[in-house]
Amino acid sequence: MIGGFHSICLCEAENVGLDAFESMLPEGDRVRILANRIRNEDYLDPDATVGVWDVVSRRFNEQARDAGISSEFPDFVANIISRAMHAGYGEEDVAALVKALRKP
């Protein structure tokens, strides 16, 4: 999904409509659903909030450290989620992560 968010930002930066991006993905694909939410700016009535993802990402970080494996990827994802939380998107659908990724 993180790759999907990045792809959506690339499409927006290159003026490729999200409808075109969605058409490349199979029906029911989670990234396609996210792209649709983002295209329609439908961040309310979430399936899972950014806040829920924040809690989960912190648990992934703990689990990686407890297991003695690299936490590089969970740290990367947690940073994006943290930026979205600080921007006030905690109660919005996880699709709102794209709003944090749009800013360098």
Contact map, one row per residue, 1 for C-alpha under 8 A:
11111000000000000000000000000110000000000000000000000000000000000000000000000000000000000000000000000000
11111100000000000000000000000000000000000000000000000000000000000000000000001000000000000000000000000000
11111110000000000000000000000000000000000000000000000000000000000000000000000000000000000000000000000000
11111111000000000000000000000010000000000000000000000000000000000000000000000000000000000000000000000000
11111111100000000000000000000010000000000000000000000000000000000000000000000000000000000000000011001000
01111111110000000000000000000000000000000000000000000000000000000000000000000000000000000000000001001000
00111111111000000000000000000000000000000000000000000000000000000000000000000000000000000000000000000000
00011111111100000100100000000000001000000000000000000000000000000000000000000000000000000000000001000000
00001111111110000000000000000000000000000000000000000000000000000000000000000000000000000000000001001100
00000111111111000000000000000000000000000000000000000000000000000000000000000000000000000000000000000000
00000011111111111100100000000000000000000000000000000000000000000000000000000000000000000000000000000000
00000001111111111100000000000000000000000000000000000000000000000000000000000000000000000000000000000000
00000000111111110000000000000000000000000000000000000000000000000000000000000000000000000000000000000000
00000000011111110000000000000000000000000000000000000000000000000000000000000000000000000000000000000000
00000000001111111000000000000000000000000000000000000000000000000000000000000000000000000000000000000000
00000000001111111101100000000000000000000000000000000000000000000000000000000000000000000000000000000000
00000000001100111111100000000000000000000000000000000000000000000000000000000000000000000000000000000000
00000001001100011111110000000000001100100000000000000000000000000000000000000000000000000000000000000000
00000000000000001111111000000000000100100000000000000000000000000000000000000000000000000000000000000000
00000000000000011111111100000000000000000000000000000000000000000000000000000000000000000000000000000000
00000001001000011111111110000001001000000000000000000000000000000000000000000000000000000000000000000000
00000000000000000111111110000001001100000000000000000000000000000000000000000000000000000000000000000000
00000000000000000011111111000000000000000000000000000000000000000000000000000000000000000000000000000000
00000000000000000001111111000000000000000000000000000000000000000000000000000000000000000000000000000000
00000000000000000000111111101011000000000000000000000000000000000000000000000000000000000000000000000000
00000000000000000000001111111001000000000000000000000000000000000000000000000000000000000000000000000000
00000000000000000000000011111001000000000000000000000000000000000000000000000000000000000000000000000000
00000000000000000000000001111101100000000000000000000000000000000000000000000000000000000000000000000000
00000000000000000000000011111111100000000000000000000000000000000000000000000000000000000000000000000000
10000000000000000000000000011111110000000000000000000000000000000000000000000000000000000000000000000000
10011000000000000000000010001111111000000000000000000000000000000000000000000000000000000000000000000000
00000000000000000000110011111111111100000000000000000000000000000000000000000000000000000000000000000000
00000000000000000000000000011111111110000000000000000000000000000000000000000000000000000000000000000000
00000000000000000000000000000111111111000000000000000000000000000000000000000000000000000000001000000000
00000001000000000100110000000011111111100000000000000000000000000000000000000000000000000000001000000000
00000000000000000110010000000001111111110000000000000000000000000000000000000000000000000000000000000000
00000000000000000000000000000000111111111110000000000000000000000000000000000000000000000000001000000000
00000000000000000000000000000000011111111110000000000000000000000000000000000000000000000000001101000000
00000000000000000110000000000000001111111100000000000000000000000000000000000000000000000000000000000000
00000000000000000000000000000000000111111100000000000000000000000000000000000000000000000000000000000000
00000000000000000000000000000000000011111110000000000000000000000000000000000000000000000000000000000000
00000000000000000000000000000000000011111111000000000000000000000000000000000000000000000000000000000000
00000000000000000000000000000000000011001111110000000000000000000000000000000000000000000001111100000000
00000000000000000000000000000000000000000111110000000000000000000000000000000000000000000011100000000000
00000000000000000000000000000000000000000011111000000000000000000000000000000000000000000001100000000000
00000000000000000000000000000000000000000011111110000000000000000000000000000000000000000001110000000000
00000000000000000000000000000000000000000000111110000000000000000000000000000000000000000000110000000000
00000000000000000000000000000000000000000000011111011000000000000000000000000000000000000000110000000000
00000000000000000000000000000000000000000000011111111000000000000000000000000000000000000111110000000000
00000000000000000000000000000000000000000000000111111100000000000000000000000000100110001111110110000000
00000000000000000000000000000000000000000000000011111110000000000000000000000000000010001111000000000000
00000000000000000000000000000000000000000000000111111111000000000000000000000000000000000100000000000000
00000000000000000000000000000000000000000000000111111111100000000000000000000000100000000000010000000000
00000000000000000000000000000000000000000000000001111111110000000000000000000100110010000000000000000000
00000000000000000000000000000000000000000000000000111111111000000000000000000000000000000000000000000000
00000000000000000000000000000000000000000000000000011111111100000000000000000000000000000000000000000000
00000000000000000000000000000000000000000000000000001111111110000000000001001100000000000000000000000000
00000000000000000000000000000000000000000000000000000111111111000000000000000100000000000000000000000000
00000000000000000000000000000000000000000000000000000011111111100000000000000000000000000000000000000000
00000000000000000000000000000000000000000000000000000001111111110000000001000000000000000000000000000000
00000000000000000000000000000000000000000000000000000000111111111000001001100000000000000000000000000000
00000000000000000000000000000000000000000000000000000000011111111100000000000000000000000000000000000000
00000000000000000000000000000000000000000000000000000000001111111110000000000000000000000000000000000000
00000000000000000000000000000000000000000000000000000000000111111111111001000000000000000000000000000000
00000000000000000000000000000000000000000000000000000000000011111111111000000000000000000000000000000000
00000000000000000000000000000000000000000000000000000000000001111111100000000000000000000000000000000000
00000000000000000000000000000000000000000000000000000000000000111111100000000000000000000000000000000000
00000000000000000000000000000000000000000000000000000000000000011111110000000000000000000000000000000000
00000000000000000000000000000000000000000000000000000000000000011111111000000000000000000000000000000000
00000000000000000000000000000000000000000000000000000000000000011001111110000000000000000000000000000000
00000000000000000000000000000000000000000000000000000000000010011000111111100000000000000000000000000000
00000000000000000000000000000000000000000000000000000000000000000000011111110000000000000000000000000000
00000000000000000000000000000000000000000000000000000000000000000000011111111000000000000000000000000000
00000000000000000000000000000000000000000000000000000000100110010000001111111100000000000000000000000000
00000000000000000000000000000000000000000000000000000000000010000000001111111110000000000000000000000000
00000000000000000000000000000000000000000000000000000000000000000000000111111111000000000000000000000000
01000000000000000000000000000000000000000000000000000000100000000000000011111111100000000000000000000000
00000000000000000000000000000000000000000000000000000100110000000000000001111111110000000000000000000000
00000000000000000000000000000000000000000000000000000000000000000000000000111111111000000000000000000000
00000000000000000000000000000000000000000000000000000000000000000000000000011111111100000000000010011000
00000000000000000000000000000000000000000000000001001100000000000000000000001111111110000000000010000000
00000000000000000000000000000000000000000000000000000100000000000000000000000111111111000000000000000000
00000000000000000000000000000000000000000000000000000000000000000000000000000011111111100000000000010000
00000000000000000000000000000000000000000000000001000000000000000000000000000001111111111100000110110000
00000000000000000000000000000000000000000000000001100100000000000000000000000000111111111100000000000000
00000000000000000000000000000000000000000000000000000000000000000000000000000000011111111000000000000000
00000000000000000000000000000000000000000000000000000000000000000000000000000000001111111000000000010000
00000000000000000000000000000000000000000000000000000000000000000000000000000000000111111110000000000000
00000000000000000000000000000000000000000000000001100000000000000000000000000000000111111111000110000000
00000000000000000000000000000000000000000000000011110000000000000000000000000000000110011111000000000000
00000000000000000000000000000000000000000001000011100000000000000000000000000000000000011111100000000000
00000000000000000000000000000000000000000011110011100000000000000000000000000000000000001111111100000000
00000000000000000000000000000000000000000011111111000000000000000000000000000000000000000011111100000000
00000000000000000000000000000000000000000010011111001000000000000000000000000000000000000001111110000000
00000000000000000000000000000000011011000010000000000000000000000000000000000000000000000001111111000000
00000000000000000000000000000000000001000010000001000000000000000000000000000000000100001001111111110000
00001000000000000000000000000000000000000000000001000000000000000000000000000001100100001000011111111000
00001101100000000000000000000000000001000000000000000000000000000000000000000000000000000000001111111100
00000000000000000000000000000000000000000000000000000000000000000000000000000000000100000000000111111110
00000000000000000000000000000000000000000000000000000000000000000000000000000001001100100000000111111110
00001100100000000000000000000000000000000000000000000000000000000000000000000001000000000000000011111111
00000000100000000000000000000000000000000000000000000000000000000000000000000000000000000000000001111111
00000000000000000000000000000000000000000000000000000000000000000000000000000000000000000000000000111111
00000000000000000000000000000000000000000000000000000000000000000000000000000000000000000000000000001111
